[in-house]
Amino acid sequence: MTIRFDDAEKVRDQRKIDYGDQEIINGETGRMWAAMFRIYNGKSCAMENATLPGWMVDLMMAVAKCARLCVNKKEDSYVDAINYINVAHDIDKRSEPRHDGT
């Protein structure tokens, strides 16, 4: 399947109608992600030498969906956020060592 620029543009236009302005959503997402980096790193959200476990990435994707919900409440964003959190929990349960030290 080939995706043409026109097709991608149509999807972006529909997403803007469905969810709101991506620049606003990205700004909200960035603020939420920065807070998560500060919490995870314990001191700074500096990106150099930063690594994140898979469960943290899923949590960050969940807050991206939450940022989208701040602009436009759509049922699928709630479902996506819940699913990302479930995946994060599953990954964290299998992770060694866990972030909480257990």
C-alpha positions as CSV (number, residue, x, y, z in Angstrom):
1,M,0.0,0.0,0.0
2,T,1.4,3.4,-1.0
3,I,0.4,6.4,1.1
4,R,0.5,9.6,-0.9
5,F,1.1,13.1,0.5
6,D,-2.5,14.0,-0.3
7,D,-3.8,11.0,1.7
8,A,-1.6,12.0,4.6
9,E,-2.8,15.5,4.4
10,K,-6.4,14.4,4.5
11,V,-5.7,12.4,7.6
12,R,-4.0,15.3,9.3
13,D,-6.9,17.6,8.4
14,Q,-9.4,15.1,9.8
15,R,-7.3,14.7,13.0
16,K,-7.4,18.5,13.4
17,I,-11.1,18.4,13.2
18,D,-11.4,15.4,15.5
19,Y,-8.8,16.3,18.1
20,G,-7.8,19.9,17.8
21,D,-4.7,21.8,16.9
22,Q,-1.6,19.6,17.0
23,E,0.6,22.4,18.1
24,I,-1.4,22.9,21.2
25,I,-1.6,19.2,21.9
26,N,2.1,18.8,21.4
27,G,2.8,21.7,23.8
28,E,0.6,20.0,26.4
29,T,2.3,16.7,25.7
30,G,5.8,18.3,26.0
31,R,4.9,19.7,29.4
32,M,3.6,16.4,30.7
33,W,6.6,14.5,29.3
34,A,9.1,17.0,30.9
35,A,7.4,16.4,34.2
36,M,7.7,12.6,33.8
37,F,11.4,13.0,33.0
38,R,12.0,15.0,36.1
39,I,10.2,12.4,38.2
40,Y,12.0,9.5,36.6
41,N,15.5,11.0,36.6
42,G,15.0,12.5,40.0
43,K,16.7,15.8,39.3
44,S,16.5,17.0,35.7
45,C,14.6,16.5,32.5
46,A,17.8,16.9,30.5
47,M,17.8,14.6,27.5
48,E,21.5,13.9,27.2
49,N,22.3,10.3,28.1
50,A,18.7,9.7,29.0
51,T,17.3,6.3,28.6
52,L,13.8,5.2,29.4
53,P,12.4,1.7,30.0
54,G,9.6,0.5,27.8
55,W,7.0,0.9,30.5
56,M,7.9,4.6,30.8
57,V,7.4,5.1,27.0
58,D,3.9,3.6,27.3
59,L,3.1,5.9,30.2
60,M,4.3,8.9,28.1
61,M,2.1,7.8,25.2
62,A,-0.8,7.6,27.7
63,V,-0.2,11.2,28.7
64,A,0.0,12.2,25.1
65,K,-3.5,10.9,24.8
66,C,-4.4,12.8,27.9
67,A,-3.0,16.0,26.3
68,R,-5.2,15.3,23.3
69,L,-8.2,14.9,25.7
70,C,-7.5,18.3,27.2
71,V,-8.3,19.8,23.7
72,N,-11.1,17.5,22.5
73,K,-12.7,14.6,24.4
74,K,-13.0,11.6,22.1
75,E,-13.8,8.1,23.2
76,D,-11.0,6.5,21.3
77,S,-8.4,8.7,23.1
78,Y,-9.7,7.4,26.5
79,V,-9.4,3.8,25.2
80,D,-5.9,4.4,23.8
81,A,-4.7,6.0,27.1
82,I,-6.1,3.0,29.1
83,N,-4.5,0.5,26.8
84,Y,-1.1,2.3,27.0
85,I,-1.3,2.2,30.8
86,N,-2.2,-1.5,30.8
87,V,0.8,-2.3,28.5
88,A,3.0,-0.2,30.8
89,H,1.9,-2.2,33.8
90,D,2.5,-5.5,32.0
91,I,6.0,-4.4,31.0
92,D,6.8,-3.1,34.4
93,K,5.7,-6.3,36.1
94,R,8.3,-8.2,33.9
95,S,11.0,-5.6,34.3
96,E,14.1,-6.1,36.5
97,P,14.9,-4.0,38.4
98,R,11.7,-2.2,38.8
99,H,11.6,1.6,39.2
100,D,10.2,1.4,42.7
101,G,13.1,-0.8,43.8
102,T,11.2,-4.0,44.2
